[in-house]
Amino acid sequence: MSTESPSSSCPRCGAPRAPAPECPRCGIYYAKAEARAAQAAATVAAPPAFLPLEPERPPHLPAEALTWNEDAEDAQLELKIRLFAIPAALLLTWVLHSTGMGHSLLRIFLSMWIHELGHAVTAWLTGYTAFPGPWATSIAEVRSPSFSVLLAAGLGALTYRGWKLRHRPTLIAGITLLCLQLVGTVLVRGGMARSFITFGGDGGCLVLGTLLMLTLYAGKDSSLHRGWLRWGFLVIGAAAFTDAFKVWWDSWRDRGEIPFGRIEGVGLSDASRLTEWFGWSADSLISRYLGLAWICLAVLAILYVAGVLRARAALRARPDGTG
């Protein structure tokens, strides 16, 4: 039986071995340190029986990734969302609006509410109090200076909050709405304001629908992103936009499709009011609604491209990005 000769250095600190049972530098006993080292080597050489030995990986296969980067996966998913979500939502709601049942359901549960909200928002920005409801919006007969002051104060607070928090979208929204209110209440006369309010039904579907779809680009830390609200707003916005756009696109192709007439329990339709009360021609109706629709689509397209490019840049900035 043979025994291994002791090493010439300390197993713990590597100092030259002294002719003594313990190391003069670290104070460890050589015998104990060597026993522990031998036990550790035996453990590594013989893994427990209950752990299956992994087969050796063939050399022609690429090395497996040892870590999973959650941020990179999120960046890839966000890029796919920004590429396909808005076009898919617009296409789906357009197809549904082309069917009788789908059109009725989308209008009753989604686009009708945005239509009435469009009337109300236009009224608020021109100095009138308004209360949107199902299929009709209650609008005051005369302007309310006190309401305009309160609204201006609220929009001013929104602007200040955006400036204080350095949140650019909030700041831009506050300044834009303040400017619109100033023009609507000071420069727009009563008769013209009433025509704008009537126009604001389908006009609101176009503008508000676009803004709702753009919430898809909300930041990752915002409540819109975390709470999945942006998906609901995307569907509502796409339904409202395609509803109004399809009405006036069909009217451009066939003047008989213009929604003239009366609505039971409401009165004249918006198109009939604009022509009979405010003297708009059929061609003016179509050109103004479609003109607003093309502007909204242009803004949506610009921000769509910007959103996709930003998502790609964020993915490439990741150490393991593949965008």
Secondary structure, DSSP 8 states (H G I E B T S, - for coil): -------SB-TTT--B--SSSB-TTT--BHHHHHHHHHHHHHHHHS--TTS-------TTS----S---HHHHHHHHHHHHHHHHHHHHHHHHHHHHTSHHHHHHHIIIIIHHHHHHHHHHHHHHTT--EEEETTEEEE-SS--HHHHHHHHHHHHHHHHHHHHTT-HHHHHHHHHHHHHHHIIIIIS-HHHHHHHHHHHHHHHHHHHHHHHHHGGG--TTSHHHHTTHHHHHHHHHHHHHHHHHHHHHHHHH-GGGS--SEETTTEE-HHHHHHHTT---HHHHHHHHHHHHHHHHHHHHHHHHHHHHHHHHHHHTSTT---
